[in-house]
């Protein structure tokens, strides 16, 4: 169990990250790539990534990461610096700037648990060339295993953030923390988190960054070192079609479905969803029945334009990347044209 101790000041400084952290997703996705579990939602991704890494040059890059990222349990904190929230490049620069003393301490902790190859000793001594090779491997892995799916990862995080934002508006920071059940339990001033080891984290006014993650699995993850900027990575609800939605076939299927989607009312529903609405809110905004609003949202969801997830007793709808792009570009014109035609 991880117990996170809050002060009143910490509640005011608790926030939810706006996007997936590329380094946290890299680390956690390597673990999912190596895992042998029964969660089929990762199977298509695993197959595609493993196929790509059969190329010898790519496989050599992957082999540099594996000793530092065991399938479960501890991995060095320096691989997920706070700067990663600013993008992959900023995170890589932070890794390259890791002090020698910290490299040695964290790699010794890993070495106590696993048998590491000899080159890790050079890394622990601050060998800059080894560290550059490691960061190059991280960038290569990210380009192959994560970048092609970035829009889908962002869509899942956006959906989760929409729910968390609603909770904050309705119930404040304590409501946000209470809403993280069942994986966490909030009772002021302590947030209890399902965790493989017993650990205490005192925020002491620093606040907490809640980081939604697609590849975080089963239970949340935090840093081992309590002196580092507090972060709690937690799993988001995943769209089972996340691989397919980025495929050429899925995009063409959605484009063919567009003609059936953009009626006068449905176009308005799609625009309304851009702000994040529940079914009842859509019904009120569009002046239609809840059943009709639900039907329109279902058609949009089946076409890959909308994501829906439970929010208390309601269902909250948000746009997918495809839905957002359709509103920004050709669909925006289609909406205007359909409305002009409907008004004749």
C-alpha positions as CSV (number, residue, x, y, z in Angstrom):
1,X,0.0,0.0,0.0
2,X,1.2,3.5,-0.9
3,X,0.0,6.2,1.5
4,X,0.2,9.7,0.3
5,X,-0.1,12.4,3.0
6,X,-1.7,15.7,2.1
7,X,-1.9,19.1,3.7
8,X,-4.5,21.7,2.8
9,X,-1.9,23.4,0.7
10,X,-1.3,20.1,-1.2
11,X,-5.0,19.8,-2.1
12,X,-4.8,23.2,-3.8
13,X,-1.7,22.1,-5.7
14,X,-3.0,18.8,-6.9
15,X,-3.5,18.7,-10.7
16,X,-4.0,16.3,-13.6
17,X,-1.5,16.3,-16.5
18,X,-2.7,17.5,-19.9
19,X,-1.1,14.8,-22.0
20,X,0.6,11.5,-21.7
21,X,4.2,11.8,-20.5
22,X,6.4,10.3,-23.3
23,X,9.0,8.8,-20.9
24,X,6.5,7.3,-18.5
25,X,4.7,5.8,-21.5
26,X,8.0,4.5,-22.9
27,X,8.9,2.8,-19.6
28,X,5.5,1.3,-18.9
29,X,5.0,0.2,-22.5
30,X,8.2,-1.7,-22.5
31,X,6.9,-3.6,-19.5
32,X,3.6,-4.3,-21.3
33,X,5.6,-5.4,-24.4
34,X,7.4,-8.0,-22.3
35,X,4.5,-9.0,-20.2
36,X,2.7,-12.3,-20.6
37,X,-0.8,-11.5,-19.4
38,X,-4.3,-12.2,-20.7
39,X,-5.2,-8.6,-21.4
40,X,-6.1,-8.8,-25.1
41,X,-6.3,-5.0,-25.5
42,X,-2.5,-4.9,-25.9
43,X,-2.2,-7.9,-28.3
44,X,-2.5,-6.1,-31.6
45,X,0.0,-3.4,-30.4
46,X,2.4,-6.1,-29.2
47,X,2.3,-8.0,-32.4
48,X,3.0,-4.8,-34.5
49,X,5.8,-3.6,-32.3
50,X,7.5,-7.0,-31.9
51,X,7.4,-7.4,-35.7
52,X,9.1,-4.1,-36.1
53,X,11.8,-4.9,-33.7
54,X,12.8,-8.1,-35.6
55,X,15.0,-5.8,-37.6
56,X,18.6,-6.3,-36.2
57,X,19.3,-2.6,-35.9
58,X,16.1,-1.9,-34.0
59,X,16.5,-5.1,-31.9
60,X,19.9,-3.9,-30.7
61,X,18.4,-0.6,-29.5
62,X,15.6,-2.5,-27.6
63,X,18.2,-4.7,-25.9
64,X,19.8,-1.6,-24.4
65,X,16.5,-0.8,-22.6
66,X,15.5,-4.2,-21.3
67,X,18.0,-4.6,-18.5
68,X,16.9,-1.3,-16.9
69,X,13.1,-2.0,-17.4
70,X,12.2,-5.4,-15.9
71,X,8.6,-6.6,-16.7
72,X,7.5,-5.7,-13.2
73,X,8.7,-3.9,-10.2
74,X,11.3,-1.3,-9.7
75,X,13.0,0.7,-12.4
76,X,15.4,3.7,-12.0
77,X,13.6,7.0,-11.3
78,X,16.1,8.9,-13.6
79,X,14.4,7.4,-16.6
80,X,11.2,9.4,-15.9
81,X,12.3,12.9,-15.1
82,X,9.8,15.7,-14.4
83,X,10.8,17.5,-17.6
84,X,9.3,14.6,-19.6
85,X,5.9,16.4,-19.2
86,X,7.4,19.1,-21.5
87,X,7.9,16.6,-24.3
88,X,10.3,13.9,-25.3
89,X,13.2,16.2,-26.2
90,X,13.1,17.9,-22.8
91,X,12.9,14.6,-21.0
92,X,15.9,13.2,-22.9
93,X,18.0,16.3,-22.0
94,X,17.0,15.8,-18.4
95,X,18.2,12.1,-18.5
96,X,21.5,13.2,-20.1
97,X,22.0,15.7,-17.2
98,X,21.5,13.1,-14.5
99,X,24.2,13.5,-11.8
100,X,26.7,10.6,-11.5
101,X,25.8,10.2,-7.8
102,X,22.2,9.6,-8.7
103,X,23.0,7.2,-11.5
104,X,25.1,5.1,-9.2
105,X,22.6,5.0,-6.4
106,X,19.6,4.1,-8.5
107,X,21.5,1.5,-10.6
108,X,22.9,-0.1,-7.5
109,X,19.4,-0.5,-6.2
110,X,18.4,-2.2,-9.5
111,X,21.5,-4.4,-9.4
112,X,20.5,-5.6,-5.9
113,X,17.3,-7.0,-7.5
114,X,18.4,-8.2,-10.9
115,X,21.6,-9.4,-12.6
116,X,22.7,-6.6,-14.9
117,X,25.1,-6.7,-17.9
118,X,28.6,-5.3,-17.5
119,X,27.9,-2.1,-19.5
120,X,25.5,-0.9,-16.7
121,X,28.5,-0.5,-14.5
122,X,29.9,2.1,-16.9
123,X,26.6,3.9,-16.9
124,X,26.6,3.9,-13.1
125,X,30.0,5.6,-13.2
126,X,28.5,8.4,-15.3
127,X,29.9,7.3,-18.7
128,X,28.4,9.9,-21.0
129,X,28.8,7.8,-24.2
130,X,26.8,5.0,-22.6
131,X,24.2,7.4,-21.4
132,X,23.9,8.9,-25.0
133,X,23.5,5.4,-26.4
134,X,20.7,4.7,-23.8
135,X,18.8,7.9,-24.7
136,X,19.2,7.2,-28.4
137,X,17.6,3.8,-27.8
138,X,14.7,5.5,-25.9
139,X,14.1,7.8,-28.8
140,X,14.2,5.0,-31.3
141,X,11.8,2.9,-29.3
142,X,9.4,5.8,-28.9
143,X,9.4,6.4,-32.6
144,X,8.6,2.8,-33.4
145,X,6.3,1.7,-30.5
146,X,4.5,4.9,-29.4
147,X,4.6,7.7,-32.0
148,X,2.3,5.9,-34.5
149,X,-0.4,5.6,-31.8
150,X,0.0,9.0,-30.2
151,X,-3.4,10.3,-31.3
152,X,-5.2,7.4,-29.7
153,X,-3.2,7.6,-26.5
154,X,-4.1,11.3,-26.3
155,X,-7.8,10.6,-26.9
156,X,-7.9,8.2,-24.0
157,X,-6.2,10.8,-21.7
158,X,-8.5,13.5,-23.0
159,X,-11.5,11.4,-22.1
160,X,-10.1,10.8,-18.6
161,X,-9.3,14.4,-18.1
162,X,-12.9,15.4,-19.1
163,X,-14.2,13.2,-16.3
164,X,-11.7,14.5,-13.8
165,X,-12.5,18.1,-14.7
166,X,-16.2,17.5,-14.2
167,X,-15.4,16.0,-10.8
168,X,-13.3,19.1,-9.8
169,X,-16.1,21.5,-10.8
170,X,-18.7,19.4,-9.0
171,X,-16.8,18.4,-5.8
172,X,-13.4,20.1,-5.7
173,X,-10.0,18.6,-5.2
174,X,-11.3,16.2,-2.5
175,X,-13.9,15.0,-4.9
176,X,-11.2,14.4,-7.5
177,X,-9.3,12.2,-5.2
178,X,-12.4,10.4,-4.0
179,X,-13.3,9.8,-7.7
180,X,-10.2,7.7,-8.2
181,X,-11.8,4.6,-6.8
182,X,-11.5,1.6,-6.9
183,X,-7.7,1.8,-7.3
184,X,-7.3,4.5,-4.6
185,X,-9.2,5.4,-1.4
186,X,-9.3,9.0,-0.1
187,X,-9.9,9.9,3.5
188,X,-8.4,13.2,4.4
189,X,-5.5,13.7,4.8
190,X,-4.4,10.4,3.3
191,X,-4.8,8.9,-0.2
192,X,-4.3,5.1,0.0
193,X,-3.2,3.6,-3.3
194,X,-3.1,-0.1,-4.2
195,X,0.6,-0.8,-4.5
196,X,2.9,-3.8,-4.6
197,X,5.0,-2.5,-1.6
198,X,4.4,-0.5,1.5
199,X,5.5,3.1,1.0
200,X,4.8,6.5,2.6
201,X,4.9,9.8,0.6
202,X,4.6,13.1,2.4
203,X,3.8,15.9,0.0
204,X,4.7,18.7,2.5
205,X,3.1,21.4,0.4
206,X,4.5,20.3,-3.0
207,X,1.2,19.1,-4.3
208,X,0.7,16.0,-6.5
209,X,0.7,15.6,-10.2
210,X,-1.8,13.0,-11.3
211,X,-0.6,11.5,-14.6
212,X,-3.1,9.5,-16.6
213,X,-1.4,6.8,-18.6
214,X,-2.5,4.4,-21.3
215,X,0.2,1.8,-20.5
216,X,0.0,1.9,-16.7
217,X,-1.4,-1.5,-15.8
218,X,-3.6,-2.7,-12.9
219,X,-2.3,-0.4,-10.2
220,X,-0.8,3.2,-10.1
221,X,2.9,3.9,-10.1
222,X,5.0,6.5,-8.3
223,X,8.7,7.3,-7.9
224,X,10.8,5.5,-5.4
225,X,12.6,8.6,-4.2
226,X,10.2,10.7,-2.0
227,X,12.4,13.8,-2.4
228,X,11.6,14.0,-6.1
229,X,8.7,16.0,-7.5
230,X,5.6,14.0,-6.4
231,X,3.8,12.2,-9.3
232,X,1.2,9.4,-9.3
233,X,0.8,7.6,-12.6
234,X,-2.6,5.9,-12.9
235,X,-4.3,3.8,-15.7
236,X,-7.0,5.3,-17.9
237,X,-9.9,3.5,-19.3
238,X,-8.9,2.2,-22.7
239,X,-10.8,2.1,-26.0
240,X,-10.6,-1.5,-27.2
241,X,-10.4,-0.3,-30.8
242,X,-7.4,1.9,-30.2
243,X,-5.2,0.0,-32.7
244,X,-7.8,-0.2,-35.4
245,X,-8.8,3.4,-35.2
246,X,-5.3,4.5,-36.4
247,X,-5.4,2.1,-39.3
248,X,-6.0,3.2,-42.9
249,X,-9.0,0.9,-43.1
250,X,-10.7,2.3,-40.0
251,X,-10.1,5.9,-41.3
252,X,-11.6,5.1,-44.7
253,X,-14.6,3.3,-43.0
254,X,-15.2,6.4,-40.9
255,X,-14.9,8.7,-43.9
256,X,-17.5,6.5,-45.8
257,X,-19.8,6.8,-42.8
258,X,-19.5,10.5,-42.8
259,X,-22.4,11.0,-45.3
260,X,-24.7,9.1,-43.0
261,X,-23.5,11.0,-39.9
262,X,-23.9,14.7,-40.9
263,X,-27.5,15.3,-40.7
264,X,-28.6,18.6,-39.2
265,X,-29.1,17.4,-35.7
266,X,-26.2,15.0,-35.6
267,X,-23.8,17.6,-36.9
268,X,-24.9,19.8,-33.9
269,X,-24.3,16.8,-31.5
270,X,-20.8,16.4,-32.9
271,X,-20.0,20.1,-32.3
272,X,-21.5,20.0,-28.8
273,X,-19.4,16.9,-27.9
274,X,-16.3,19.0,-28.5
275,X,-16.9,20.7,-25.1
276,X,-17.6,17.4,-23.4
277,X,-21.2,16.7,-22.6
278,X,-23.3,14.0,-21.0
279,X,-26.2,12.5,-22.8
280,X,-28.8,14.5,-20.9
281,X,-26.8,17.7,-21.6
282,X,-26.7,16.9,-25.3
283,X,-30.5,16.4,-25.2
284,X,-31.1,19.8,-23.5
285,X,-28.7,21.7,-25.8
286,X,-30.1,20.2,-29.0
287,X,-33.7,20.2,-27.7
288,X,-34.2,16.5,-28.4
289,X,-35.1,13.6,-26.2
290,X,-32.4,11.8,-24.1
291,X,-33.1,8.6,-26.2
292,X,-32.5,10.5,-29.4
293,X,-29.3,12.1,-28.0
294,X,-28.1,8.7,-27.0
295,X,-28.8,7.3,-30.4
296,X,-26.8,10.1,-32.1
297,X,-23.9,9.7,-29.7
298,X,-23.9,5.9,-30.4
299,X,-23.7,6.4,-34.2
300,X,-20.9,8.9,-33.8
301,X,-19.1,6.6,-31.4
302,X,-19.4,3.6,-33.8
303,X,-17.8,5.7,-36.5
304,X,-14.8,6.5,-34.3
305,X,-15.7,10.2,-33.8
306,X,-16.7,10.1,-30.2
307,X,-15.5,8.4,-27.0
308,X,-18.1,7.7,-24.2
309,X,-17.4,6.7,-20.7
310,X,-19.3,6.4,-17.4
311,X,-19.4,9.5,-15.1
312,X,-21.3,8.6,-12.0
313,X,-24.9,7.7,-13.2
314,X,-24.4,9.6,-16.5
315,X,-22.3,9.0,-19.7
316,X,-19.8,11.7,-20.7
317,X,-19.0,12.0,-24.4
318,X,-15.8,13.5,-25.8
319,X,-14.2,13.8,-29.3
320,X,-11.7,11.3,-30.6
321,X,-8.8,12.8,-32.7
322,X,-10.7,11.9,-35.8
323,X,-13.8,13.7,-34.6
324,X,-11.7,16.7,-33.7
325,X,-10.0,16.8,-37.1
326,X,-13.3,16.5,-38.9
327,X,-14.6,19.5,-37.1
328,X,-11.5,21.5,-37.8
329,X,-11.3,20.7,-41.5
330,X,-13.6,19.1,-44.1
331,X,-16.3,18.2,-41.6
332,X,-16.6,21.8,-40.6
333,X,-17.5,22.7,-44.1
334,X,-19.8,19.7,-44.3
335,X,-21.6,20.8,-41.1
336,X,-22.1,24.3,-42.5
337,X,-23.4,22.9,-45.8
338,X,-25.7,20.5,-44.2
339,X,-27.2,23.2,-42.1
340,X,-27.6,25.5,-45.0
341,X,-29.3,22.8,-47.0
342,X,-31.6,21.9,-44.0
343,X,-32.7,25.6,-43.7
344,X,-33.9,25.7,-47.2
